[in-house]
């Protein structure tokens, strides 16, 4: 598990506090003073809280929650609202054949989303995926560059037979899980602050060389929240995919990383969904604790944040990997 920004700062401050004052230069033959190293393992979890009707609650304190790791209660060391912590967003857009008629709407709504959500210290990047994944815009705070990247959204489809079935030799069609993995591993793992992946797709993966479990694991290792937006063209979901919905996989990826799944329909537009994601990103809490489990063996630790009030619903990632790196 990577140390959070807060843990890194804490470690640095502790090291400064415990390092002896500078000594006059000694002759080369004399041994140097030993260096004191202080390591702080702080698990930092971002989460949001909603009431029964769905509204976000933003005035709670640490006394309103209980934190459990692998079923054991933990002592909270840090608690805050994280509305101003820098945010890094990866927008992943499905441009496979089944999304062909939706790309323009995705382009326009995504431009407005970036314009509204990004603040001076925030960063974003853009990836499109179909038969393969393409980085259209690397990390930037520039709305102009992101708009240019969105202009590059193009259909990226494999070969299809006249019946609508994939040609056997062209197995790759929508590499959803690969796109999630690449966003987490290549762009978010080494970033600090809050991190989110917003993916717009019908949820059907065709041809990824990794499984959904690995995509989820990589997002968890990067401390990234996945917000899934289910956007379907009925001509494909009821025809080409034989009525199979991608809702299940999208919901799983979102819930296991502390995010949510949304569905675009006649009553709920993509722009409305973007507005709700933006509201949630600005209504988060951060809670930190030093785990009672001392081992950093790379194992998965289950984390649960419970609200003491039964009228509140906590939305948080389900755990983390206790890596020594």
C-alpha positions as CSV (number, residue, x, y, z in Angstrom):
1,X,0.0,0.0,0.0
2,X,1.4,3.4,-0.9
3,X,1.5,6.0,1.8
4,X,-1.0,8.7,1.5
5,X,0.1,12.4,1.1
6,X,-0.9,12.9,4.8
7,X,1.3,10.0,5.9
8,X,4.2,11.2,3.8
9,X,4.0,14.7,5.4
10,X,3.7,13.2,8.8
11,X,6.7,11.0,8.3
12,X,8.7,14.0,7.0
13,X,7.8,16.1,10.0
14,X,8.6,13.3,12.5
15,X,12.0,12.8,10.8
16,X,12.8,16.5,11.1
17,X,11.8,16.6,14.7
18,X,13.9,13.6,15.7
19,X,17.1,14.4,13.6
20,X,19.9,15.7,15.9
21,X,21.1,19.3,15.2
22,X,23.7,19.7,12.6
23,X,27.3,19.0,13.9
24,X,30.5,20.6,12.8
25,X,32.3,18.8,10.0
26,X,34.4,15.8,11.3
27,X,37.6,14.4,9.9
28,X,37.0,11.8,7.2
29,X,38.4,9.0,9.4
30,X,35.6,9.4,11.9
31,X,32.3,7.6,11.3
32,X,29.2,9.7,10.4
33,X,26.3,10.1,12.7
34,X,23.6,7.4,12.1
35,X,20.5,8.6,10.2
36,X,17.2,8.3,12.0
37,X,14.4,7.1,9.8
38,X,10.8,7.4,10.9
39,X,8.0,5.6,9.0
40,X,4.3,6.3,9.5
41,X,1.7,3.8,8.2
42,X,-1.5,5.7,7.9
43,X,-4.4,4.3,6.1
44,X,-6.4,7.2,4.6
45,X,-9.9,6.4,3.3
46,X,-12.1,8.8,1.4
47,X,-15.8,8.4,1.7
48,X,-19.2,10.1,1.3
49,X,-22.3,9.9,3.3
50,X,-25.9,10.1,2.2
51,X,-29.3,10.2,3.9
52,X,-32.2,7.9,3.1
53,X,-33.5,10.3,0.4
54,X,-30.1,10.4,-1.3
55,X,-28.8,13.8,-0.2
56,X,-25.2,14.2,0.9
57,X,-24.5,14.9,4.6
58,X,-21.5,17.3,5.1
59,X,-21.5,18.2,8.8
60,X,-20.5,15.0,10.6
61,X,-17.6,14.4,12.9
62,X,-15.3,11.4,13.6
63,X,-17.5,10.6,16.6
64,X,-20.3,9.7,14.1
65,X,-18.3,6.8,12.7
66,X,-16.7,3.5,13.6
67,X,-13.8,2.1,11.6
68,X,-13.1,-1.6,11.3
69,X,-10.2,-3.4,9.6
70,X,-10.7,-7.1,9.1
71,X,-13.5,-6.9,11.7
72,X,-11.4,-5.1,14.4
73,X,-12.1,-1.6,15.5
74,X,-9.4,1.0,14.7
75,X,-8.4,4.2,16.5
76,X,-9.1,7.2,14.3
77,X,-6.1,9.5,14.1
78,X,-7.3,11.9,11.5
79,X,-10.7,13.2,10.2
80,X,-11.6,16.0,7.8
81,X,-13.8,17.1,5.0
82,X,-11.8,16.9,1.8
83,X,-13.5,19.4,-0.4
84,X,-10.2,21.3,-1.1
85,X,-7.8,18.4,-1.5
86,X,-6.4,18.3,-5.1
87,X,-8.3,16.0,-7.3
88,X,-7.0,13.9,-10.2
89,X,-9.7,12.5,-12.6
90,X,-9.3,10.0,-15.4
91,X,-12.2,10.1,-17.9
92,X,-12.5,6.8,-19.9
93,X,-14.8,6.8,-22.9
94,X,-16.0,3.8,-24.7
95,X,-15.7,4.3,-28.5
96,X,-16.4,0.8,-29.6
97,X,-19.0,0.0,-32.3
98,X,-21.9,-0.2,-29.8
99,X,-21.3,3.4,-28.7
100,X,-21.0,4.9,-32.2
101,X,-24.3,6.9,-31.9
102,X,-23.5,8.2,-28.4
103,X,-20.0,9.6,-28.9
104,X,-21.1,13.2,-29.7
105,X,-23.2,13.4,-26.6
106,X,-20.4,12.1,-24.6
107,X,-18.0,14.6,-26.1
108,X,-20.3,17.6,-25.3
109,X,-21.2,16.6,-21.8
110,X,-17.7,15.7,-20.9
111,X,-16.4,19.1,-22.0
112,X,-18.9,20.8,-19.7
113,X,-18.0,18.4,-16.8
114,X,-14.3,19.2,-17.1
115,X,-15.1,23.0,-17.2
116,X,-17.2,22.7,-14.0
117,X,-15.3,20.3,-11.9
118,X,-11.6,21.2,-12.3
119,X,-10.1,23.8,-9.9
120,X,-6.6,25.3,-10.1
121,X,-4.8,22.5,-8.4
122,X,-6.8,19.7,-10.0
123,X,-5.6,17.5,-12.9
124,X,-7.4,15.3,-15.5
125,X,-6.6,13.0,-18.4
126,X,-8.6,11.3,-21.1
127,X,-8.5,7.8,-22.5
128,X,-10.7,6.3,-25.2
129,X,-11.1,2.5,-25.6
130,X,-12.5,0.2,-28.2
131,X,-10.4,-2.6,-29.7
132,X,-7.5,-0.9,-27.9
133,X,-6.9,2.0,-25.5
134,X,-5.6,5.4,-26.5
135,X,-4.4,8.2,-24.3
136,X,-6.0,11.3,-25.9
137,X,-4.8,13.8,-23.3
138,X,-2.3,13.3,-20.6
139,X,-2.5,14.9,-17.1
140,X,-3.4,18.6,-17.4
141,X,-5.3,21.3,-15.8
142,X,-6.0,23.0,-19.1
143,X,-9.7,23.0,-20.2
144,X,-8.5,23.9,-23.7
145,X,-6.2,20.8,-24.0
146,X,-9.0,18.6,-22.6
147,X,-11.4,19.9,-25.2
148,X,-8.9,19.2,-27.9
149,X,-8.6,15.7,-26.5
150,X,-12.3,15.2,-26.6
151,X,-12.4,16.3,-30.2
152,X,-10.2,13.3,-30.9
153,X,-12.9,10.8,-29.8
154,X,-13.4,8.6,-32.8
155,X,-15.0,5.2,-33.4
156,X,-12.5,2.4,-32.7
157,X,-14.2,-0.8,-33.7
158,X,-13.0,-4.2,-34.7
159,X,-14.2,-6.3,-37.7
160,X,-17.8,-7.5,-37.6
161,X,-19.7,-10.0,-39.7
162,X,-22.9,-9.0,-41.6
163,X,-25.0,-10.7,-38.8
164,X,-23.5,-8.4,-36.2
165,X,-21.4,-11.2,-34.6
166,X,-17.6,-10.6,-34.2
167,X,-15.4,-12.2,-36.8
168,X,-13.7,-15.1,-34.9
169,X,-10.2,-13.8,-35.7
170,X,-11.0,-10.4,-34.2
171,X,-11.8,-11.2,-30.6
172,X,-11.0,-7.7,-29.2
173,X,-13.9,-5.3,-29.4
174,X,-14.2,-3.3,-26.1
175,X,-11.2,-3.5,-23.8
176,X,-12.9,-2.0,-20.8
177,X,-10.9,-3.8,-18.1
178,X,-7.6,-3.0,-19.8
179,X,-8.5,0.7,-19.9
180,X,-9.3,0.7,-16.1
181,X,-6.0,-1.1,-15.4
182,X,-4.0,1.3,-17.5
183,X,-5.6,4.4,-16.0
184,X,-4.9,3.2,-12.5
185,X,-1.4,1.8,-13.0
186,X,0.1,4.2,-15.5
187,X,-1.6,7.5,-14.5
188,X,-3.0,7.4,-11.0
189,X,-0.8,5.1,-8.9
190,X,1.9,7.7,-8.3
191,X,-0.4,10.7,-7.9
192,X,-1.4,12.1,-4.5
193,X,-4.6,13.5,-3.2
194,X,-8.0,12.3,-4.3
195,X,-8.2,10.1,-7.4
196,X,-11.2,9.1,-9.4
197,X,-11.9,7.2,-12.6
198,X,-15.1,8.1,-14.5
199,X,-15.9,5.5,-17.2
200,X,-18.7,5.9,-19.8
201,X,-19.6,2.5,-21.4
202,X,-22.3,-0.1,-21.9
203,X,-20.3,-2.3,-19.6
204,X,-19.6,-5.1,-22.0
205,X,-16.0,-6.1,-22.2
206,X,-15.0,-7.9,-25.3
207,X,-11.4,-9.1,-25.6
208,X,-9.5,-7.6,-22.6
209,X,-6.4,-9.6,-21.8
210,X,-7.0,-9.1,-18.0
211,X,-9.9,-10.0,-15.8
212,X,-12.2,-7.7,-14.0
213,X,-10.6,-8.8,-10.7
214,X,-7.2,-7.4,-11.8
215,X,-8.8,-4.1,-12.9
216,X,-10.4,-3.7,-9.5
217,X,-7.2,-4.6,-7.7
218,X,-5.2,-2.1,-9.6
219,X,-7.7,0.7,-8.9
220,X,-7.6,-0.3,-5.2
221,X,-3.8,-0.2,-5.2
222,X,-3.9,3.3,-6.7
223,X,-6.5,4.4,-4.1
224,X,-8.8,5.4,-7.0
225,X,-12.6,5.5,-6.9
226,X,-14.4,4.3,-10.0
227,X,-17.6,6.0,-11.1
228,X,-19.3,4.0,-13.8
229,X,-21.8,5.5,-16.2
230,X,-23.9,2.9,-18.0
231,X,-24.8,4.4,-21.3
232,X,-26.4,2.0,-23.7
233,X,-27.6,2.0,-27.3
234,X,-30.6,-0.5,-27.3
235,X,-29.8,-1.6,-30.8
236,X,-26.7,-3.3,-29.5
237,X,-27.5,-4.2,-26.0
238,X,-30.7,-6.0,-27.1
239,X,-29.3,-7.3,-30.3
240,X,-25.6,-7.8,-30.6
241,X,-25.2,-8.7,-26.9
242,X,-28.3,-10.8,-26.8
243,X,-29.9,-8.7,-24.1
244,X,-26.9,-9.0,-21.8
245,X,-26.4,-5.9,-19.7
246,X,-23.1,-4.6,-18.4
247,X,-24.7,-3.3,-15.3
248,X,-23.3,-6.1,-13.0
249,X,-19.6,-5.6,-13.8
250,X,-19.9,-1.8,-13.6
251,X,-21.7,-1.9,-10.3
252,X,-19.1,-4.3,-8.9
253,X,-16.1,-2.2,-10.0
254,X,-17.7,1.0,-8.5
255,X,-18.8,-0.5,-5.2
256,X,-15.5,-2.3,-4.4
257,X,-13.6,1.0,-4.9
258,X,-16.0,3.3,-3.1
259,X,-17.8,4.8,-6.1
260,X,-21.2,4.5,-7.6
261,X,-22.8,3.3,-10.8
262,X,-25.2,5.6,-12.8
263,X,-27.4,4.8,-15.7
264,X,-28.3,7.2,-18.5
265,X,-32.0,7.0,-19.5
266,X,-34.8,9.2,-20.6
267,X,-35.2,10.8,-17.1
268,X,-31.5,10.9,-16.2
269,X,-29.1,12.6,-18.8
270,X,-25.4,12.2,-18.9
271,X,-25.0,15.8,-17.9
272,X,-27.2,15.3,-14.8
273,X,-25.0,12.3,-13.9
274,X,-21.9,14.4,-14.3
275,X,-23.4,17.0,-12.0
276,X,-24.1,14.4,-9.3
277,X,-20.5,13.0,-9.6
278,X,-19.2,16.5,-9.2
279,X,-21.3,17.1,-6.1
280,X,-20.1,13.9,-4.5
281,X,-16.5,14.6,-5.2
282,X,-16.9,17.9,-3.4
283,X,-18.7,16.3,-0.4
284,X,-16.2,13.7,0.7
285,X,-14.7,13.0,4.1
286,X,-11.3,11.6,4.8
287,X,-10.6,9.4,7.8
288,X,-7.2,8.1,8.8
289,X,-5.9,5.4,11.1
290,X,-2.8,3.4,11.9
291,X,-3.8,-0.2,11.5
292,X,-3.5,-2.6,14.4
293,X,-2.4,-5.3,11.9
294,X,1.4,-4.7,11.8
295,X,2.3,-6.8,8.8
296,X,2.8,-5.2,5.4
297,X,2.8,-8.5,3.5
298,X,0.9,-7.4,0.5
299,X,-2.3,-9.0,1.7
300,X,-5.8,-7.4,1.3
301,X,-7.3,-5.8,4.3
302,X,-11.0,-5.4,4.5
303,X,-12.1,-1.9,5.7
304,X,-15.6,-0.9,6.8
305,X,-16.7,2.5,7.9
306,X,-20.0,2.4,9.8
307,X,-22.2,5.4,10.5
308,X,-23.6,5.2,14.1
309,X,-26.9,6.5,12.8
310,X,-28.9,3.9,10.9
311,X,-30.4,6.7,8.7
312,X,-27.1,7.3,7.0
313,X,-25.4,5.3,4.3
314,X,-21.6,5.3,4.0
315,X,-20.0,4.9,0.6
316,X,-16.3,3.8,0.8
317,X,-13.8,1.4,-0.7
318,X,-13.9,-2.1,0.7
319,X,-10.3,-2.4,1.5
320,X,-6.6,-1.9,0.6
321,X,-3.5,-3.9,-0.1
322,X,-0.9,-3.7,2.7
323,X,2.1,-3.4,0.5
324,X,5.5,-2.6,1.7
325,X,6.3,-0.6,-1.4
